[in-house]
C-alpha cells in the first residue's frame, strides 16, 4: 500500500496549525518529522516514543507527525496492523514524560 506523493503533499500542506492533546500549539514554522506507518503496533510506538524523541534531541526535528490508518481501514490490511483510535488511546493513557515532543497523529482512510 502506498500513498501517492501528491496526496501526501496535500495532507502535509493542509497542516498549518494544530493543537496537540497536551494543549500545546503545533505551528507550521517548526521542523517537522513525518512518518507514515501501516505496520505493526510496536513500530507506531517506536516512531513516536523513541525515534522522534531521538531526532528531536539531535536537533533534526521540533515536531512530529505520525500518519496511521483508522480502524476501518486497518481491517482491510494484513493482520496485526494497528490503527489510529487504539494508538491515540494508548498515548493519552500512558501519561506525559519530560522527553515528549509535540506529535500530531493523523488517522487516514482509503
N, C-alpha and C positions, 0 to 999 in steps of 0.2 A: 504494500500500500504506500503510495507516495502522494504528496500534495504538490500540485503544480507550483512552480516558483511565483507565478503571477498571483495565485490565490494567497500564498504565504505573504507576499509583499503587501497585498491589500489588507490582510489581517493586521500585520505589524503597523502599517501606515495609519490605520484607524485608531491605534492606541496613542492618544495624545496625552491623556492624564487619567489615572485611575486611583481609586482608594483601596488600599490593602486591608485585609481583615483586622490588622493591628490598629487601623485608623490613620496610619501614615499615608501621605500622598505620594504616589509614584509619578514622577514627572518625565516627560519625553526628553528633557535635557540631560538625562543620565546616560551612562554607558550600559547598554542592555546586553545581557547574556540570554540567548534564546535557545531553547531545547524543545524538540518535537519528539514525543515518546509514545510509541504504540507497543511497548514491550511489557514485560512482567512488572509487577508492583514494585519489587525491590529496586529496579532501575529508576523508577519515578522518585522514590525516596532518596536514592543516592544522588540523583541530579540536583535536587533541592537542598537536602540536608548536608551533603558533603561537597559535591563538585562545585556548585555555585558559591558556597562559602569559601572554598579554597581559591577560586578565581577572584573573588572579592578581596580576600586577604593579599593576593598577589598584585592587586590593582588593575586587573583586566576588566572587571565589571563593577557597576554600582548597584544594579538592579537585575533581577531575573524574570524571565517569562518561561513558564512551562506549559506546553500545549499538549493536551491529552484528550483521548476520546471520552464522550459521555457514555453512560451505562448502555443505552440503547445501541450505540454504535459499536461498543466493545463486544457485545453479544454476537455480532456478525463476524468476529475475528477468531483467531485460534484461541484455545483455552488458556486461561491464566493471565489474560490481558487485564490490567487494572483500568479504572475509569475515574473520571472527574469527581463524581459525588463521593466515592469512597476516599479518594486522596484528600479532598478538602476536609472531610470529616476527621480523618486521622490527623492532619496537620493542626486543625483547630483544637483537638483534644490532647495533643502531645505537650502543649504548653509552649512558652516562649523561652528562648535561650539568648544569652548575651552575644552569641556569634551569628544570630539570624540576620538576614538581609531582606529587604523588601522583594517579594516574589509575587507576580501575578500569575495565577493558574487559570488557563483558558480551556474550557471544555468545548470540543467541536463534534459535530455530527456530519454524516456524509452528505 
